[in-house]
Amino acid sequence: MDMAREEGRWMATLLYLVFLAISVRILHSQFFDKLTVHLDRVNIKRTPELPLRFRSDGTFKILQVADMHYGNGMTTRCRDVSRSEFRYCTDLNTSQFVRRLIEAEKPDFLSFTGDNIFGPSASDAAESLFKAFTPAMESRLPWAAILGNHDQESTMTREELMSMISLMDYSVSQVNPFAEDSFDPRKKHQVAKIDGFGNYNIAIHGAVGSSMENSSVLNLFFLDSGDRDYCGR
């Protein structure tokens, strides 16, 4: 009799522990995430070595990429290709082509000169922009970009697009140029009274050890050519 009673107590205890474990599991899955403060990792922008310089042999190679017209990645088909290629050609082919160019040419600088994404085909401008410039960021080379007339036709304004581009890894792009403070040359402020977004200059200095080491030898001017608006309208 005592043995049967003891077994009953053990069984009741076991069932209670199982019930308790299940209850804790349910509470954790339903409420714990809502009550927990998540400390997400903060990503700091990776920057190239500045200022940009000529090589010791006096060369500075620029790879210019224009009109990538990136859309939604794998689901966006290529245009102006043969019928047999259309089924298999997507934005991913563009990205792979840019990677192959970078590997083959081994440039010092990448310049993207507009229509980086194709607004009508890009359902999320930020995502498309990030994917379009992924080969540049992966290369860890300094790069810069300006906008064309199709970039802003999705979900972001031209100012928002240039702001995002300027914050990407290894990008030396600017929303607009900076000017020195007349009272304190060490301070700089962004020029506000200028038309468009993405008007800036990148100075390329002479090679280390040369007489032009601390001077600008080449200036690259990036200008916002605007979209489809006409003056006076």
Sequence and secondary structure as in RCSB ss.txt:
>XXXX:A:sequence
MDMAREEGRWMATLLYLVFLAISVRILHSQFFDKLTVHLDRVNIKRTPELPLRFRSDGTFKILQVADMHYGNGMT
TRCRDVSRSEFRYCTDLNTSQFVRRLIEAEKPDFLSFTGDNIFGPSASDAAESLFKAFTPAMESRLPWAAILGNH
DQESTMTREELMSMISLMDYSVSQVNPFAEDSFDPRKKHQVAKIDGFGNYNIAIHGAVGSSMENSSVLNLFFLDS
GDRDYCGR
>XXXX:A:secstr
 HHHHHHHHHHHHHHHHHHHHHHHHHHIIIIIHHHS             SSEE  TTS   EEEE    B SGGG
SB SS  HHHHTT BHHHHHHHHHHHHHHH  SEEEEES  B GGG SSHHHHHHHHTHHHHHHT  EEEE  SS
TTSSSS HHHHHHHHHTSTTB   SS EEE SS TT EEE  SSSSS  EEEEEE  TTSTTTTSEEEEEEE   
 SS  TT 
